[in-house]
Structures are given as structure tokens and as C-alpha cells.
Amino acid sequence: MDDSSLIWDDGALVTIDQRGLPHEVRELRLRTVDEIIEAITTLAVRGAPAIGIAGAFGVVIATRAHTRGGSGDAPSHSPGEAGCRAGDVVDVAAVQAEADRIAAARPTAVNLAWAVDRVRARIAEGADAVLAETLDMLAEDGRVNLAAATHAADLVQRLCGAQPLRLLTHCNTGRLATSAVGTAIGTLRVLHERGAVADVIVDETRPLLQGARLTTWELAEAGIPHRLTIDSAAAWAMATGQVDAVLVGADRITANGDVANKIGTFTLALAARHHGIPFIVVAPESTRDTAMATGAQIVVEQRAAAEVTGFGGVATAAADTAAFNPAFDVTPTDLVTAVVTENGVVYRNSDSFDDRGRAIPAGAGSAPGPAADPAFAEPGLAIATTARQLYQRGWMPGTAGNISVRIAPAQPGGGEDALITASGLSKGELCADDTVLVAIADTTPRPGQRRKPSAETSIHTAVYRTRAAGAVVHVHSPFATALATTAARPGDAVTPVRISGFELIKGFGLADPSTVVIPVFPNWPDVARIGADIDTYLRENPAAPPILFITGHGITTWGDTLAQARDRAECLEALCELIARTGRTDATPLEIGPT
């Protein structure tokens, strides 16, 4: 078979019988509606996009079976024949009844009903018209999946940086679950082609082990490095720093962004949120069900107890043990970092909900946050994701700390802006819309926004006015803050801290990586005064490093990208911890280096 998992051949749908994988690759030829339904319900064909297309081919078969010659005496052809004669009559009611049966085969995945409904409109035109629509759908699926996978790969690299990525995925979302390319696995394939994948952790995905049986098979086929794990080990993989992002597919996405997917997805999302790891859903637009308000309305398929009480025909539980075996769970929208479709990154599925899935208060819709504008949605998401990561490290406790990115002028000749975290919000719960757009020139917020900018915005704008930085990170990391407090000399406008002889200095991108002189600024009660001091110092010292201390307050770092600014903050904190643990802090003025 070629790269497509679904082929129409001589009146039959030809596919791989997924029940035999990975040990047996056997072809399945489906010629009747009953065979199509059985293949879907027994998971011989599975995956939301794949069962949708298979269901549409089922309608093709049904239309041919219920088409009679003009005399009405007999079918004009068997289901396997390719064509209709002039004068053929379709029993539309009979075909619609068969279409209803197909659509009901698996209730949770919206793609099945969507695909069946799409081809229903062509039934009266005859089997060839239904087939043409289905083949169009099949061709579209590969293009759609590749576009979604590419958008998702771009997003992952923006959120996680350029380093080789350690990713985690659940269930099977590749060409077996679609018709070609795949969604979450498609994203892995795109990243792998870019040389950006270090390792993929694959959940085995109980109870039918789609991850173990199918995803490992697809990843091995594609040459993507991977490891298999039990579902319950995923959170520990995150806790031990083995996961940079989680990529999953979806069977239905409601209007507010709730995501129905293979059972175990909700647990992964909870763990990812706790550890500040991006949780990204990749799915076609056909999976978004904007007619369904929330996940509470989703019918979750319950499957046979035998899938849980045994495996491969071998009983693993005591006889007559009752089982709870939902095929899917529903992940609330506030645990989802982003939903990515062929149209790009989706942050809000309805004007009635914000990006956390909360109802927007009456009257608030006239003043949405910047992330409601597609131009700011992506940087807003990157800020929120980075903030949650740094919160987990204890560097942005409670509402402390802030992050910003530079925004290019919307119009030629217009003033530049910065998108910065809003004031008074926990960084552990930050979302894309929890940001404020401010003018770099004078630090004032742009009009028409619900939230207020961080009180420390002037620190950020001082950097942007004097440097070509793309992003600024201000955090309260403990070792760096302690060093700044110890080093500061009372009465000095700026205290220089000279550090040399540490390999970590290379992380600041200096021309001379052997030594760095870091300014320590007083922590004035008026934050605007701190910003003014920084502005003056950076103008007078064009070779100053992209890092600074504020006494008893924290550190500020910047870079061309948010990932680089974050990396420099991590490097500075690690350097200060090394200094503290080696005891090299007793020189005056403070000069730290090998003894």
C-alpha cells in the first residue's frame, strides 16, 4: 500500500487492518455497509479523520446498493461496479437510513458524522456523485493534515526553542488514524524532517495499546527515535525533565475549546499544566464542533468490559469483574495550550468564551485582550507558556515577575509596542489573553484593553528603547537575587559586578566570554525610576551585557527571541548558584573568579 491508509479500488475500500499491527500487516477489503460499520466499531479502522472518510465510502457503497435501473426491477449494478446507467433511480430514503447507521457507529468522534453529512447532499445525484465527493475529501485530508502538522511544528519550535526536542504523544494520530501524514504524528514527522526531534515518548495507551501497537510502528517506519512507556509513567517523565511538549490529536473540539480524545488525554493535560509544559492539540477543522458549546455535552463512548478485564484473549481479572471502560475523556480548554488546525493556531472558538474557556462578562466583549487579535495571539501564547514554566521553577512566585515581547508597528512609520504580562495575575495560570499592549516610547498602554500592564513595564521598555531586543524576561530567581542584594553598595547609582573564569558566561553571547560585568541597580520604590536608571545606563554603555540585577528584587535578561531571553535568565541563575556554592563572593568591589 502507498502512504495513504485508505484506497478505493474496484468498488471496495482497501485499508490496513489495524487489529493485526504491528506483527501482521494485512489488507482489509470492505465491500458492504455492514463491513464498513464492523471495521469502525471493532477498530480495524480507527482515528477520527480515518473513520470519517471510511464512513463516506460506506455511503458510496450504500448508494450503489440501493440504485435500480429505470424499470425498477433490479439493481443497475452490484456494489463493486463502477458507474450508473442513464435512467438509474436511487432509493434515497434507504441510503439515508444506511447513512444514519454508519454515522452512529462511534458517537464521540465528530468527523464520522461530519463526513457522512457532507456526502449525504450528493445521494440523489447518484453513486458516482457521492464517490466524487468522497474522493475529494480523501485528497483534502492529506493536504489538511500536512498544513496542520506544519503549523504545529512551527509553534512547538517557537515555544520550546531551537534545541532538539523531547516530545510525548498519546494514542495513534498518524496516517493510520487519518488517510495520510497524520496530525500529532504528522507534526513529529515534520519536526523530524527538520532535524529537531531528539526523542519521542509514546504512551502505550490502554486498554487496546494503540500507542504500543500502532504509533511505535509508524515512528519506526519514519525513522523517528522513540521510547515506549506505560501511561502512568508520563507524569514522571515530565517531572524528571524528559518532556518539552505534549502533542495529541482530537476526536471532537467544542466551541469553547474542550477536547475529546483517547482516554488518558485529560491526565496528560493535568500533568503538563502542573509542570509548565506546552500541551498542544493538532486536528483538522472538521474535528471542531462549534455547534456544541462545551465538553459536558459530548457523548463518551463506553466500550466492552472485556477490553479491560483481559487482553489478547487472556483474562487478567477475576471472572465477572465489572469494568469502567470509557473510550475517551474530555480535557477542559483551560488545560490546553493551543489547538492547531490547517488554518493555523486556534485560541478562541467562540466570542462567548475567552482563551481559558471562561464566559466573558456582559459588556466585556468590546474590549478583548490583545490575544483576540490574531497578530498577538501567538506571542501571547508564548509569553503564557514561558511564564508557567518559570513559575514551576519558583522564579515567578504568585503574581511576581513579568515577560514581554516586542511587536512591530502595525503601520509603516508607526510606533513600536511591547506585549507584556498583565498586572496582578498568577504566572502559574497565565493564558494568552493575560497580556497588555504598551507603547515602547512612553510605556503607556494602548487604549481599549481590559487589563492593566505590569507595574514593572518601565524596566522592559527601557531595554527596548536602547537595544534591538525581541523579548525581555524579569524574574525573581533566588541565587541571582541574593547575589545582587549582597553586591549592591549603598549610595551607588549602579554597582558593577565583575565575574570571570566560569564557563557559563558563554551563555550571554558576549564578544569576550571570559568575563562579564553585570550592573546592579537600586530597587527604588518608584519602579519608573528604576526604568529611567536602566535607560540611562544602557545608552551610556552600548557594550553592556544583556543581563542586569536589581537589588533585592530580581534579574532582567533579554535576547533576540523569547527563548534566548529565557535561556539567559536560566544561565545567570545557574552562574549565581555556582558562585554561591563555591563561596567566591568576598571581594570588594565584587569581583568573582577562580581563586
C-alpha positions in Angstrom: 0.0 0.0 0.0 1.2 3.5 -0.6 1.4 6.3 2.0 -2.4 6.6 2.1 -4.1 4.3 4.6 -7.4 4.4 2.6 -7.7 3.4 -1.0 -10.8 3.0 -3.2 -10.3 0.1 -5.5 -12.9 -1.6 -7.8 -15.9 -0.8 -5.6 -14.2 -1.6 -2.3 -12.5 0.4 0.4 -9.0 -1.1 0.9 -7.1 -0.4 4.1 -4.8 -1.9 6.7 -6.5 -4.0 9.4 -5.1 -2.2 12.4 -6.0 -5.1 14.7 -3.2 -7.1 13.3 -0.4 -4.5 13.8 2.4 -4.4 14.5 3.1 -8.1 13.9 0.9 -8.6 10.9 0.3 -6.1 8.1 -2.9 -7.4 6.4 -5.1 -5.8 3.8 -8.8 -5.4 4.5 -11.3 -5.0 1.6 -14.6 -3.6 2.7 -17.4 -4.1 0.1 -20.7 -3.7 2.2 -22.1 -1.2 4.7 -22.1 -3.9 7.4 -18.4 -4.5 6.8 -17.7 -0.8 7.0 -19.6 -0.5 10.3 -17.9 -3.6 11.7 -14.5 -2.3 10.8 -15.2 1.0 12.5 -16.7 -0.5 15.7 -14.0 -3.2 16.1 -11.2 -0.6 15.5 -9.9 -2.3 12.4 -10.3 1.3 11.1 -9.8 3.9 13.7 -8.9 7.6 14.2 -11.3 10.4 13.8 -10.4 11.5 10.2 -10.0 7.9 9.0 -13.4 6.7 10.2 -15.0 9.8 8.8 -13.6 9.1 5.3 -14.4 5.4 5.7 -17.9 6.3 6.6 -18.2 8.4 3.5 -17.1 5.4 1.4 -19.8 3.4 3.2 -22.4 5.9 1.9 -20.9 5.3 -1.6 -21.4 1.6 -1.2 -24.9 2.1 0.2 -25.9 4.4 -2.8 -24.7 1.8 -5.3 -26.5 -1.0 -3.5 -29.8 1.0 -3.5 -29.7 2.2 -7.1 -32.0 0.5 -9.5 -32.5 0.6 -13.3 -35.2 2.7 -14.8 -37.6 -0.3 -14.9 -37.2 -0.6 -11.1 -36.9 -4.4 -11.4 -33.3 -4.9 -10.2 -30.2 -3.0 -9.1 -28.5 -1.5 -12.1 -25.1 -2.8 -10.8 -23.6 -4.6 -7.9 -21.8 -2.6 -5.2 -18.5 -3.4 -6.8 -19.3 -2.0 -10.2 -18.1 1.5 -11.2 -20.8 3.6 -12.6 -24.5 4.3 -13.1 -26.5 3.9 -16.3 -28.8 6.6 -17.6 -32.2 6.3 -16.0 -30.9 4.7 -12.8 -33.1 5.5 -9.7 -31.6 5.9 -6.2 -33.7 4.9 -3.2 -32.7 8.0 -1.3 -34.6 7.0 1.8 -32.9 3.6 2.0 -29.5 5.2 1.5 -30.2 7.9 4.2 -31.1 5.1 6.6 -27.8 3.4 5.9 -26.0 6.7 6.4 -27.7 7.0 9.8 -26.4 3.6 10.8 -22.9 4.5 9.7 -22.8 7.8 11.5 -23.9 6.1 14.7 -21.1 3.6 14.6 -19.0 5.6 17.0 -20.7 8.6 18.7 -17.8 10.6 20.2 -15.7 11.4 17.1 -17.4 14.3 15.2 -15.6 13.6 12.0 -17.7 10.5 11.3 -21.0 12.4 11.4 -19.4 15.3 9.6 -18.1 13.2 6.7 -21.4 11.3 6.3 -23.4 14.5 6.3 -21.1 16.0 3.7 -21.8 13.2 1.2 -25.5 12.9 2.1 -26.1 16.0 0.0 -25.0 14.1 -3.1 -27.0 10.9 -2.7 -29.9 12.0 -5.0 -27.3 12.6 -7.8 -26.2 9.0 -7.8 -23.3 6.9 -6.6 -20.8 8.5 -8.9 -21.5 11.9 -7.4 -21.2 10.5 -3.8 -17.9 8.8 -4.8 -16.5 12.0 -6.4 -17.3 13.9 -3.2 -15.6 11.3 -1.1 -12.5 11.2 -3.2 -12.3 14.9 -2.9 -12.5 14.5 0.8 -9.7 11.9 0.7 -7.4 14.2 -1.2 -8.2 17.1 1.0 -7.3 15.1 4.1 -3.7 14.7 3.2 -3.3 18.4 2.4 -5.2 19.4 5.6 -3.1 17.2 7.8 0.2 18.4 6.3 -0.8 22.0 6.8 -1.9 21.5 10.4 1.2 19.5 11.2 3.4 22.2 9.7 1.7 24.9 11.7 2.0 22.8 14.9 5.7 22.2 14.2 6.3 25.9 13.8 4.5 26.6 17.1 6.4 23.9 19.0 9.7 25.3 17.9 8.7 28.9 18.8 7.6 27.8 22.2 10.5 25.4 23.0 13.4 26.9 21.2 15.8 25.6 18.6 17.3 22.7 20.6 16.5 19.1 19.8 13.1 18.4 21.2 11.9 15.7 23.6 8.2 15.2 22.9 5.4 13.0 24.3 2.4 11.7 22.4 -0.7 9.6 23.2 -2.7 7.0 21.2 -2.2 7.0 17.5 -2.5 10.1 15.3 -0.6 9.2 12.2 -1.5 8.0 8.7 -3.4 5.0 10.2 -5.7 7.4 12.0 -6.2 9.7 9.1 -5.7 9.0 5.4 -2.1 10.4 5.1 0.5 12.3 7.1 -1.3 12.4 10.4 -2.0 15.1 12.9 0.1 15.0 16.1 2.3 12.3 14.5 2.3 14.4 11.3 3.8 17.1 13.5 6.5 14.7 14.7 7.3 13.8 11.1 7.7 17.5 10.1 9.9 18.2 13.1 12.0 15.1 12.4 12.5 16.2 8.8 13.8 19.5 10.2 16.3 17.5 12.4 14.5 18.8 15.5 13.5 15.6 17.3 15.8 14.2 20.0 13.3 11.7 21.3 9.6 10.8 21.4 8.0 9.2 24.4 5.0 7.1 23.3 2.2 6.3 25.8 1.2 2.6 25.3 -2.5 3.9 25.5 -4.5 1.4 27.5 -6.6 -0.7 27.1 -6.0 -1.5 23.4 -2.5 -0.3 23.2 -2.8 1.9 20.1 0.4 3.7 21.1 2.4 0.5 21.6 0.9 -1.3 18.6 0.4 1.5 16.0 2.4 4.6 16.9 5.7 2.8 17.5 5.1 1.0 14.2 4.6 4.3 12.4 7.5 6.1 14.1 9.8 3.2 13.3 8.7 3.3 9.7 9.5 7.0 9.6 12.9 6.6 11.4 11.9 8.8 14.3 13.7 8.0 17.6 11.2 6.9 20.3 10.7 5.1 23.5 7.5 3.3 24.7 6.2 3.9 28.2 3.2 2.9 30.3 0.5 5.6 30.5 1.0 6.2 34.2 4.7 7.0 33.8 4.1 10.1 31.6 3.8 12.5 34.5 7.0 11.2 36.0 8.7 11.7 32.6 7.6 15.3 32.8 8.8 15.7 36.4 12.2 14.4 35.5 12.7 16.8 32.7 12.3 14.4 29.8 9.4 16.2 28.0 9.5 19.6 26.3 6.0 19.4 24.9 3.0 17.1 24.6 1.3 16.6 21.2 -2.1 14.9 20.9 -4.9 14.6 18.4 -8.6 15.1 19.0 -11.9 13.4 18.2 -14.1 16.4 18.9 -13.3 20.0 19.9 -16.3 22.0 21.2 -17.0 25.7 20.7 -15.3 26.7 24.0 -12.2 24.6 23.2 -12.9 21.5 25.3 -11.2 18.5 23.7 -12.5 14.9 23.5 -9.7 12.5 22.8 -8.5 9.0 23.7 -8.9 8.1 27.4 -5.8 9.3 29.3 -5.5 12.7 27.5 -7.1 14.6 30.4 -4.5 13.1 32.7 -1.7 14.2 30.5 -3.0 17.7 30.3 -3.2 18.0 34.1 0.4 16.8 34.4 1.6 19.1 31.6 -0.1 22.1 33.3 1.5 21.2 36.6 4.9 21.1 35.1 4.5 24.2 32.8 4.8 22.1 29.6 3.0 23.1 26.4 0.0 20.8 25.7 -0.8 21.1 22.0 -3.8 19.6 20.2 -3.4 19.0 16.4 -6.6 18.3 14.5 -8.4 19.2 11.2 -11.1 21.9 11.2 -13.6 19.1 10.7 -12.9 18.0 14.3 -14.1 21.3 15.6 -17.8 21.1 16.6 -18.8 24.8 17.0 -22.5 23.7 17.4 -21.6 22.0 20.7 -21.0 24.6 23.4 -18.9 22.6 25.9 -17.4 19.2 26.5 -20.2 18.4 29.0 -22.5 17.7 26.0 -20.2 15.2 24.4 -21.4 11.6 24.4 -18.4 9.5 25.6 -18.4 6.0 24.1 -18.3 3.2 26.6 -16.7 0.0 25.4 -16.8 -3.6 26.4 -15.5 -4.7 29.8 -13.5 -7.5 28.2 -11.1 -4.8 26.8 -10.1 -4.1 30.4 -10.5 -7.5 32.2 -8.3 -9.2 29.7 -6.0 -8.8 26.7 -5.3 -10.9 23.6 -7.9 -13.5 24.7 -6.2 -13.9 28.1 -8.2 -13.0 31.2 -6.3 -10.7 33.6 -9.0 -10.0 36.2 -11.2 -12.3 38.2 -14.3 -13.7 36.5 -17.3 -11.4 36.4 -15.3 -8.3 37.4 -17.2 -5.1 36.5 -15.3 -2.5 34.5 -15.4 1.2 33.7 -14.1 1.5 30.2 -14.7 4.9 28.5 -13.0 5.1 25.1 -12.4 8.9 25.5 -12.2 11.7 28.1 -12.7 15.4 27.7 -9.9 17.8 28.5 -11.1 21.3 29.6 -10.0 24.1 27.5 -8.0 25.8 30.3 -5.6 22.9 30.3 -4.9 23.2 26.5 -2.1 25.4 25.4 -3.3 25.6 21.8 -5.4 23.9 19.2 -3.8 23.8 15.8 -5.7 23.1 12.6 -4.9 23.6 8.9 -5.9 27.2 9.4 -3.1 27.8 12.0 -3.2 28.2 15.7 -6.7 28.5 17.2 -7.1 30.2 20.6 -10.7 31.1 20.9 -13.5 29.1 19.4 -16.4 31.4 20.3 -16.9 35.0 21.0 -18.7 33.9 24.2 -15.6 32.5 25.8 -12.1 33.7 26.4 -9.0 31.6 25.8 -9.4 30.0 29.3 -12.8 28.8 28.4 -14.4 31.2 30.9 -17.6 33.1 30.0 -16.8 36.7 29.1 -18.8 39.1 31.3 -21.5 41.1 29.6 -20.1 44.3 28.0 -16.5 42.9 28.2 -16.6 41.8 24.6 -16.0 45.4 23.4 -12.5 45.3 25.0 -10.9 42.0 24.4 -7.3 41.3 25.3 -4.6 41.5 22.7 -4.7 37.8 22.0 -8.2 38.2 20.5 -6.3 39.8 17.6 -4.5 37.0 15.6 -1.5 39.2 15.3 -0.9 39.0 19.0 -2.3 35.5 19.8 0.9 33.7 19.1 3.3 35.9 21.1 0.7 36.0 23.9 0.7 32.2 24.0 4.5 32.1 24.0 4.6 34.5 26.9 2.0 32.5 28.9 3.8 29.2 28.3 7.2 30.6 29.3 5.6 32.2 32.4 4.1 28.9 33.5 7.4 27.2 33.1 9.3 29.8 35.2 6.5 29.7 37.8 7.1 26.0 38.2 10.7 26.7 38.9 9.8 29.1 41.6 11.2 32.2 39.8 7.8 33.9 39.3 6.0 33.2 42.6 2.4 34.3 42.8 2.0 37.4 40.7 5.7 38.3 40.7 7.8 38.7 37.6 6.9 39.6 34.1 7.7 38.8 30.4 7.3 40.8 27.2 8.0 40.6 23.5 8.5 43.4 21.0 5.7 43.9 18.5 6.4 45.5 15.1 4.5 48.6 14.1 1.1 47.8 12.5 1.5 50.6 10.0 4.7 52.0 8.3 6.1 54.7 10.4 4.1 53.8 13.5 5.5 53.4 17.0 6.7 50.1 18.3 4.8 48.3 21.0 5.6 45.6 23.6 3.2 42.8 24.6 3.7 42.3 28.4 2.1 40.2 31.1 -0.8 41.9 32.8 -0.7 43.1 36.4 -2.0 41.0 39.4 -2.2 37.6 37.8 -0.7 34.3 38.9 2.0 33.3 36.4 1.2 29.7 37.1 -2.2 30.2 35.5 -1.4 32.7 32.8 -3.1 32.4 29.4 -2.5 34.0 26.0 -5.1 36.8 26.7 -3.5 37.8 30.0 -1.3 40.3 28.3 -1.4 44.1 27.6 -0.1 46.0 24.6 2.0 49.1 25.6 3.9 51.8 23.7 7.6 51.4 24.0 8.2 55.1 23.6 6.4 56.1 26.8 5.2 52.9 28.4 1.6 53.8 28.1 -1.0 51.0 27.4 -2.8 51.1 24.1 -6.5 52.1 24.6 -9.4 49.6 24.7 -7.9 46.8 26.8 -9.4 45.1 29.8 -6.3 44.6 31.8 -3.5 46.8 33.2 0.1 46.2 32.4 2.7 45.0 34.9 3.9 47.7 37.3 7.5 46.9 36.1 6.7 47.7 32.5 9.2 50.6 32.5 12.0 48.1 33.0 11.1 46.4 29.8 10.5 49.5 27.7 13.9 50.9 28.8 15.5 47.8 27.3 13.5 48.1 24.1 14.3 51.7 23.7 18.0 51.2 23.9 18.5 47.7 22.5 17.2 45.8 19.5 15.9 43.1 21.8 13.0 40.9 20.7 12.0 39.8 24.2 12.6 40.6 27.9 12.3 38.3 30.9 12.2 39.7 34.5 12.2 37.1 37.3 12.9 36.7 41.0 15.3 33.7 40.8 16.7 33.1 44.3 20.5 32.8 43.8 20.8 35.7 41.4 18.6 37.9 43.6 20.7 37.1 46.7 23.9 37.9 44.9 22.6 41.2 43.7 21.5 42.1 47.2 24.9 41.2 48.7 26.8 43.0 46.0 25.0 46.3 46.0 26.8 49.3 47.5 24.6 51.8 49.3 24.5 55.2 47.7 25.8 54.0 44.3 23.5 54.5 41.3 24.9 51.4 39.8 27.2 48.7 41.3 29.2 46.7 38.8 29.7 43.0 39.4 32.7 41.6 37.5 32.6 37.8 37.1 35.2 35.8 35.3 36.5 32.2 34.9 33.2 30.5 34.6 32.1 28.5 31.5 28.5 29.7 31.9 29.5 33.2 30.9 29.4 31.9 27.3 25.6 31.8 27.6 25.3 35.6 27.4 26.6 35.9 23.9 29.5 38.3 24.7 32.4 39.1 22.4 34.8 38.1 25.3 33.2 35.2 27.1 35.9 35.1 29.8 34.5 38.0 31.8 31.2 39.7 32.3 30.4 42.9 34.1 26.8 43.0 35.3 25.2 46.2 36.6 23.3 46.1 39.9 20.6 48.8 40.1 19.0 50.2 43.3 15.4 49.0 44.0 13.6 52.3 44.1 10.0 52.3 45.4 9.1 54.1 42.2 9.6 51.5 39.5 9.7 54.2 36.8 12.9 55.5 38.4 14.4 52.0 38.0 13.4 52.1 34.4 15.0 55.5 34.0 18.3 54.3 35.5 18.4 51.4 33.2 17.6 53.5 30.2 20.5 55.9 31.0 23.0 53.1 31.8 22.3 51.2 28.6 22.6 54.3 26.5 25.9 55.2 28.1 27.2 51.6 27.9 26.5 50.2 24.5 28.6 47.1 25.2 26.8 46.2 28.4 25.7 42.5 28.6 22.0 41.5 28.0 21.6 40.9 31.7 21.2 43.0 34.9 20.5 42.8 38.6 18.1 44.9 40.7 19.0 44.9 44.4 16.6 42.7 46.5 14.3 42.4 43.5 15.5 40.1 40.8 17.1 39.9 37.4 16.2 41.1 33.9 17.5 39.5 30.7 16.8 40.0 27.1 17.5 38.4 23.7 16.5 38.3 20.0 13.8 35.8 20.9 11.8 34.9 24.0 13.6 31.5 24.1 17.0 33.3 24.1 15.9 35.7 26.9 14.7 32.8 29.0 17.9 30.9 28.4 20.0 33.8 29.5 17.9 34.1 32.7 18.5 30.4 33.4 22.2 30.8 32.7 22.5 33.8 35.0 20.7 32.0 37.8 22.9 28.9 37.3 26.0 31.1 37.4 24.9 32.8 40.6 24.1 29.4 42.2 27.6 28.2 41.3 29.2 31.3 42.8 27.2 30.9 46.0 28.1 27.2 46.3 31.8 27.8 45.7 32.0 30.8 48.1 33.6 33.3 45.7 31.7 36.4 46.9 34.0 38.2 49.3 35.9 40.7 47.1 35.2 44.4 47.3 34.3 45.8 44.8 32.7 42.5 44.0 35.0 40.6 41.6 34.2 36.9 41.3 36.5 34.4 39.7 38.8 31.5 40.3 40.8 31.6 43.5 
